[in-house]
């Protein structure tokens, strides 16, 4: 396919990418719905701005801890299996919170612990999902596929939160988590239906931490890349509204 014939939605013509993309939309929507619902839930339980900040930080800590490792893991192991595992974990957290809220047994420690578990799953989910894209579409439309994936993320950043806000006006937090669990069940189903070609096996002559060391060394040796990475890290750590 010629580069000039690539339309805005060309990548969606490919079944496996289409399944992954709709899964990304569902994943992103529930991610931001959870962000809003979890904030409301912790405020209902504690009426504390400090606890609200703690919950958000608890969710972000695993991304800082495991985000780099996740990329190395994605290079070495079956990406679809890793993605399915993270999604089952996320679905479990939504289902647990729905049940806990609806039955009235919800406690602060449950909100914090599920935030950490969900954050850990998210740390592995996105790097693995991104690494799947080149396996699902031809090389000539890879940029289009990446752009569509980024669009889904950006749109649902505001859309998911807005949906949660509207729902909270008419249903309880437990009701919101019931819906997110149902939506995420569809996300898991779409991932299960994907047929992912086998990636070229990675030579395991070095450890995961050895690979990380090589990556850090490369970044340190490239001044431009080092500055971009540092700015991104500063924004992520200090620019997020705790």
ROVEX-510286 format. One record per residue (C-alpha): residue in three letters; residue number from 1; x, y, z. Coordinates in steps of 0.5 Angstrom, whole numbers. Layout:
REM ROVEX-510286
<"ALA", NUM, <X, Y, Z>> ...
This chain:
REM ROVEX-510286
<"UNK", 1, <0, 0, 0>> <"UNK", 2, <3, 7, -2>> <"UNK", 3, <4, 12, 3>> <"UNK", 4, <0, 17, 0>> <"UNK", 5, <-6, 12, 0>> <"UNK", 6, <-6, 11, 7>> <"UNK", 7, <-13, 14, 10>> <"UNK", 8, <-14, 17, 17>> <"UNK", 9, <-17, 10, 19>> <"UNK", 10, <-13, 5, 14>> <"UNK", 11, <-10, 1, 20>> <"UNK", 12, <-18, -1, 22>> <"UNK", 13, <-18, -5, 16>> <"UNK", 14, <-14, -10, 19>> <"UNK", 15, <-18, -15, 24>> <"UNK", 16, <-13, -16, 29>> <"UNK", 17, <-11, -9, 30>> <"UNK", 18, <-18, -7, 30>> <"UNK", 19, <-20, -12, 36>> <"UNK", 20, <-14, -9, 39>> <"UNK", 21, <-16, -1, 38>> <"UNK", 22, <-23, -2, 41>> <"UNK", 23, <-20, -6, 47>> <"UNK", 24, <-15, 0, 48>> <"UNK", 25, <-22, 5, 47>> <"UNK", 26, <-25, 0, 53>> <"UNK", 27, <-19, 0, 57>> <"UNK", 28, <-17, 8, 57>> <"UNK", 29, <-25, 9, 58>> <"UNK", 30, <-25, 5, 64>> <"UNK", 31, <-18, 7, 66>> <"UNK", 32, <-21, 14, 67>> <"UNK", 33, <-27, 12, 70>> <"UNK", 34, <-24, 9, 75>> <"UNK", 35, <-19, 15, 76>> <"UNK", 36, <-26, 19, 78>> <"UNK", 37, <-30, 14, 81>> <"UNK", 38, <-24, 12, 86>> <"UNK", 39, <-23, 19, 88>> <"UNK", 40, <-30, 20, 90>> <"UNK", 41, <-30, 13, 93>> <"UNK", 42, <-24, 15, 98>> <"UNK", 43, <-27, 22, 99>> <"UNK", 44, <-34, 19, 101>> <"UNK", 45, <-30, 14, 106>> <"UNK", 46, <-25, 19, 109>> <"UNK", 47, <-27, 26, 107>> <"UNK", 48, <-19, 28, 107>> <"UNK", 49, <-16, 31, 101>> <"UNK", 50, <-9, 28, 104>> <"UNK", 51, <-12, 21, 103>> <"UNK", 52, <-14, 23, 96>> <"UNK", 53, <-7, 25, 94>> <"UNK", 54, <-5, 18, 97>> <"UNK", 55, <-9, 14, 93>> <"UNK", 56, <-7, 17, 86>> <"UNK", 57, <0, 17, 88>> <"UNK", 58, <-1, 9, 90>> <"UNK", 59, <-3, 8, 83>> <"UNK", 60, <3, 12, 80>> <"UNK", 61, <8, 8, 84>> <"UNK", 62, <8, 2, 81>> <"UNK", 63, <9, 5, 74>> <"UNK", 64, <15, 8, 76>> <"UNK", 65, <18, 2, 79>> <"UNK", 66, <16, -3, 74>> <"UNK", 67, <15, 1, 68>> <"UNK", 68, <22, 0, 65>> <"UNK", 69, <22, -7, 67>> <"UNK", 70, <15, -8, 63>> <"UNK", 71, <19, -6, 56>> <"UNK", 72, <24, -11, 57>> <"UNK", 73, <19, -17, 59>> <"UNK", 74, <15, -15, 53>> <"UNK", 75, <21, -16, 49>> <"UNK", 76, <22, -23, 52>> <"UNK", 77, <16, -27, 53>> <"UNK", 78, <9, -28, 49>> <"UNK", 79, <6, -21, 49>> <"UNK", 80, <-1, -23, 48>> <"UNK", 81, <-1, -27, 54>> <"UNK", 82, <2, -22, 58>> <"UNK", 83, <-3, -17, 56>> <"UNK", 84, <-9, -22, 58>> <"UNK", 85, <-6, -23, 65>> <"UNK", 86, <-6, -15, 66>> <"UNK", 87, <-13, -15, 64>> <"UNK", 88, <-15, -20, 68>> <"UNK", 89, <-12, -17, 74>> <"UNK", 90, <-15, -10, 72>> <"UNK", 91, <-22, -14, 71>> <"UNK", 92, <-21, -17, 78>> <"UNK", 93, <-20, -10, 81>> <"UNK", 94, <-26, -7, 78>> <"UNK", 95, <-30, -13, 80>> <"UNK", 96, <-28, -13, 87>> <"UNK", 97, <-29, -6, 88>> <"UNK", 98, <-36, -6, 85>> <"UNK", 99, <-38, -12, 90>> <"UNK", 100, <-35, -9, 96>> <"UNK", 101, <-38, -2, 95>> <"UNK", 102, <-45, -5, 93>> <"UNK", 103, <-45, -10, 99>> <"UNK", 104, <-42, -4, 104>> <"UNK", 105, <-36, -8, 106>> <"UNK", 106, <-31, -3, 103>> <"UNK", 107, <-26, 0, 107>> <"UNK", 108, <-20, 5, 106>> <"UNK", 109, <-15, -1, 105>> <"UNK", 110, <-19, -4, 100>> <"UNK", 111, <-18, 2, 96>> <"UNK", 112, <-11, 3, 97>> <"UNK", 113, <-9, -4, 95>> <"UNK", 114, <-13, -5, 89>> <"UNK", 115, <-10, 2, 87>> <"UNK", 116, <-3, -1, 87>> <"UNK", 117, <-5, -7, 84>> <"UNK", 118, <-9, -4, 78>> <"UNK", 119, <-3, 1, 77>> <"UNK", 120, <2, -5, 77>> <"UNK", 121, <-2, -8, 71>> <"UNK", 122, <-2, -2, 68>> <"UNK", 123, <5, -1, 68>> <"UNK", 124, <6, -7, 64>> <"UNK", 125, <-1, -6, 60>> <"UNK", 126, <1, 0, 56>> <"UNK", 127, <9, -2, 54>> <"UNK", 128, <6, -9, 52>> <"UNK", 129, <0, -6, 48>> <"UNK", 130, <5, -1, 44>> <"UNK", 131, <10, -7, 42>> <"UNK", 132, <4, -11, 39>> <"UNK", 133, <2, -6, 34>> <"UNK", 134, <8, -7, 29>> <"UNK", 135, <6, -15, 29>> <"UNK", 136, <-1, -13, 27>> <"UNK", 137, <-1, -8, 21>> <"UNK", 138, <4, -8, 15>> <"UNK", 139, <10, -3, 16>> <"UNK", 140, <8, 2, 11>> <"UNK", 141, <2, 4, 16>> <"UNK", 142, <5, 3, 22>> <"UNK", 143, <5, 11, 23>> <"UNK", 144, <-2, 11, 22>> <"UNK", 145, <-4, 5, 27>> <"UNK", 146, <1, 9, 32>> <"UNK", 147, <-3, 15, 31>> <"UNK", 148, <-10, 12, 32>> <"UNK", 149, <-8, 8, 38>> <"UNK", 150, <-5, 15, 41>> <"UNK", 151, <-12, 18, 39>> <"UNK", 152, <-16, 13, 43>> <"UNK", 153, <-12, 15, 49>> <"UNK", 154, <-12, 22, 49>> <"UNK", 155, <-20, 22, 47>> <"UNK", 156, <-21, 18, 53>> <"UNK", 157, <-17, 22, 58>> <"UNK", 158, <-23, 27, 58>> <"UNK", 159, <-28, 22, 55>> <"UNK", 160, <-28, 17, 61>> <"UNK", 161, <-28, 22, 66>> <"UNK", 162, <-34, 25, 63>> <"UNK", 163, <-38, 19, 63>> <"UNK", 164, <-36, 17, 70>> <"UNK", 165, <-38, 24, 72>> <"UNK", 166, <-45, 23, 69>> <"UNK", 167, <-46, 16, 72>> <"UNK", 168, <-44, 19, 79>> <"UNK", 169, <-50, 24, 78>> <"UNK", 170, <-55, 18, 78>> <"UNK", 171, <-52, 12, 80>> <"UNK", 172, <-47, 10, 86>> <"UNK", 173, <-40, 9, 86>> <"UNK", 174, <-41, 1, 86>> <"UNK", 175, <-46, 2, 80>> <"UNK", 176, <-40, 5, 76>> <"UNK", 177, <-35, 0, 78>> <"UNK", 178, <-40, -5, 76>> <"UNK", 179, <-41, -2, 69>> <"UNK", 180, <-33, -1, 68>> <"UNK", 181, <-32, -9, 70>> <"UNK", 182, <-37, -10, 64>> <"UNK", 183, <-34, -6, 59>> <"UNK", 184, <-27, -9, 61>> <"UNK", 185, <-30, -16, 60>> <"UNK", 186, <-31, -14, 53>> <"UNK", 187, <-24, -12, 53>> <"UNK", 188, <-21, -18, 55>> <"UNK", 189, <-26, -22, 50>> <"UNK", 190, <-23, -18, 44>> <"UNK", 191, <-16, -19, 46>> <"UNK", 192, <-17, -26, 47>> <"UNK", 193, <-20, -26, 40>> <"UNK", 194, <-14, -23, 37>> <"UNK", 195, <-9, -27, 33>> <"UNK", 196, <-2, -25, 34>> <"UNK", 197, <4, -27, 29>> <"UNK", 198, <10, -30, 33>> <"UNK", 199, <15, -24, 34>> <"UNK", 200, <22, -26, 32>> <"UNK", 201, <25, -30, 38>> <"UNK", 202, <30, -25, 43>> <"UNK", 203, <36, -28, 44>> <"UNK", 204, <37, -29, 52>> <"UNK", 205, <44, -28, 52>> <"UNK", 206, <43, -23, 57>> <"UNK", 207, <39, -22, 63>> <"UNK", 208, <33, -17, 64>> <"UNK", 209, <37, -12, 68>> <"UNK", 210, <43, -13, 63>> <"UNK", 211, <38, -10, 58>> <"UNK", 212, <36, -4, 62>> <"UNK", 213, <43, -3, 64>> <"UNK", 214, <44, -2, 56>> <"UNK", 215, <38, 2, 55>> <"UNK", 216, <40, 7, 61>> <"UNK", 217, <47, 7, 58>> <"UNK", 218, <45, 9, 51>> <"UNK", 219, <40, 14, 54>> <"UNK", 220, <46, 17, 58>> <"UNK", 221, <50, 17, 51>> <"UNK", 222, <45, 21, 47>> <"UNK", 223, <44, 28, 50>> <"UNK", 224, <38, 30, 46>> <"UNK", 225, <35, 23, 49>> <"UNK", 226, <37, 24, 56>> <"UNK", 227, <34, 31, 56>> <"UNK", 228, <27, 29, 53>> <"UNK", 229, <27, 23, 58>> <"UNK", 230, <29, 27, 64>> <"UNK", 231, <23, 32, 62>> <"UNK", 232, <18, 27, 61>> <"UNK", 233, <20, 24, 68>> <"UNK", 234, <20, 31, 71>> <"UNK", 235, <13, 32, 68>> <"UNK", 236, <10, 25, 70>> <"UNK", 237, <13, 26, 78>> <"UNK", 238, <12, 33, 79>> <"UNK", 239, <6, 35, 74>> <"UNK", 240, <1, 30, 76>> <"UNK", 241, <-4, 33, 80>> <"UNK", 242, <-4, 29, 87>> 
